[in-house]
């Protein structure tokens, strides 16, 4: 990171496939001394394959649809609870990180408008 705590790079290491284990799977193993740095200004932790069900169960006041995901306004990403916005897997199920980032950008604009104006962005108040 830089002196302000911002991410500026990500250290990586090259991998190779090891010998098959008892299940037949060849697991990746690091290649010693192959470290390299990729310049970045954002890192997104995206290791899951679906939304965390605990989030939906613990989101008091947020309407959950028939598939167990948050109900949102597509234009603002506002949920049915005032001041709560959502995107990504918790509203659509397993999808690409590109979709989640897009949702985040839409939500960020709406959050800024909500905080600046103090007005509800929900269509059904």
Secondary structure per residue as TSV (DSSP state, phi and psi in degrees):
chain	resnum	aa	ss	phi	psi
A	1	X	-	360.0	170.3
A	2	X	-	-92.2	-175.9
A	3	X	T	-69.4	-10.1
A	4	X	T	-99.8	2.0
A	5	X	S	86.4	10.0
A	6	X	-	-84.6	144.9
A	7	X	-	-71.4	135.5
A	8	X	-	-128.4	-9.8
A	9	X	E	-165.7	162.4
A	10	X	E	-131.5	122.8
A	11	X	E	-82.3	132.2
A	12	X	E	-125.8	167.5
A	13	X	E	-138.9	137.7
A	14	X	E	-69.2	149.2
A	15	X	E	-122.8	159.4
A	16	X	E	-137.7	159.1
A	17	X	E	-81.0	130.3
A	18	X	E	-82.3	-173.6
A	19	X	E	-69.9	151.9
A	20	X	E	-61.0	140.0
A	21	X	-	-88.1	-168.0
A	22	X	T	-61.1	-26.5
A	23	X	T	-86.1	-8.0
A	24	X	S	94.2	-4.1
A	25	X	-	-83.1	134.7
A	26	X	E	-93.5	112.0
A	27	X	E	-88.7	146.3
A	28	X	E	-70.7	141.4
A	29	X	E	-130.3	144.4
A	30	X	E	-68.5	147.0
A	31	X	E	-96.0	111.5
A	32	X	E	-55.2	137.0
A	33	X	E	77.7	7.6
A	34	X	E	-99.7	16.2
A	35	X	E	-59.5	145.0
A	36	X	E	-152.0	160.1
A	37	X	E	-116.2	133.7
A	38	X	E	-106.1	127.5
A	39	X	E	-71.3	127.5
A	40	X	-	-142.2	160.0
A	41	X	S	-122.8	3.0
A	42	X	-	-154.9	141.2
A	43	X	-	-128.2	129.1
A	44	X	-	-115.4	120.6
A	45	X	-	-80.8	107.1
A	46	X	-	-135.0	69.6
A	47	X	-	-103.7	-11.2
A	48	X	-	-80.4	169.3
A	49	X	S	-119.5	0.5
A	50	X	S	-161.2	168.7
A	51	X	-	-68.6	147.1
A	52	X	-	-71.6	116.3
A	53	X	H	-63.6	-22.8
A	54	X	H	-65.8	-34.4
A	55	X	H	-60.1	-50.4
A	56	X	H	-62.8	-40.7
A	57	X	H	-69.6	-27.7
A	58	X	H	-99.4	3.7
A	59	X	-	-91.3	78.3
A	60	X	T	-59.0	128.4
A	61	X	T	89.1	-6.2
A	62	X	-	-95.8	125.2
A	63	X	-	-68.4	135.0
A	64	X	B	-109.9	133.9
A	65	X	-	-81.9	-177.3
A	66	X	T	-64.7	-18.5
A	67	X	T	-96.7	1.0
A	68	X	S	89.1	14.7
A	69	X	-	-107.1	159.9
A	70	X	B	-64.1	141.1
A	71	X	-	-88.1	126.6
A	72	X	B	-132.8	163.9
A	73	X	-	-85.0	121.5
A	74	X	T	-61.7	-29.3
A	75	X	T	-78.0	-27.0
A	76	X	T	-123.1	-15.2
A	77	X	-	68.1	15.6
A	78	X	B	-72.2	136.0
A	79	X	B	-84.4	-174.2
A	80	X	S	-79.4	-3.7
A	81	X	S	-106.0	127.2
A	82	X	T	-49.9	127.2
A	83	X	T	82.5	2.3
A	84	X	-	-110.4	126.0
A	85	X	B	-121.3	151.7
A	86	X	-	-149.9	158.2
A	87	X	-	-162.6	179.1
A	88	X	T	74.7	-149.2
A	89	X	H	-59.8	-28.5
A	90	X	H	-72.8	-12.0
A	91	X	H	-115.1	-18.4
A	92	X	H	-129.4	-7.2
A	93	X	S	87.0	-172.9
A	94	X	S	-60.3	123.6
A	95	X	-	-150.4	-169.1
A	96	X	-	-82.7	156.6
A	97	X	H	-66.0	-27.1
A	98	X	H	-60.5	-43.8
A	99	X	H	-63.3	-41.8
A	100	X	H	-64.4	-41.0
A	101	X	H	-64.3	-41.1
A	102	X	H	-59.9	-44.4
A	103	X	H	-59.4	-41.8
A	104	X	H	-62.2	-39.0
A	105	X	H	-66.0	-43.3
A	106	X	H	-63.0	-45.9
A	107	X	H	-63.1	-39.5
A	108	X	H	-60.3	-42.6
A	109	X	H	-62.9	-44.0
A	110	X	H	-67.1	-39.0
A	111	X	H	-63.0	-42.9
A	112	X	H	-59.7	-44.6
A	113	X	H	-63.3	-43.6
A	114	X	H	-61.6	-47.3
A	115	X	H	-69.9	-34.1
A	116	X	H	-73.4	-39.8
A	117	X	H	-96.8	-25.4
A	118	X	-	73.0	5.9
A	119	X	-	-93.4	146.9
A	120	X	-	-66.2	140.4
A	121	X	-	-104.2	0.4
A	122	X	-	-77.0	139.4
A	123	X	S	-74.5	-34.1
A	124	X	-	-109.9	85.2
A	125	X	-	-73.8	360.0
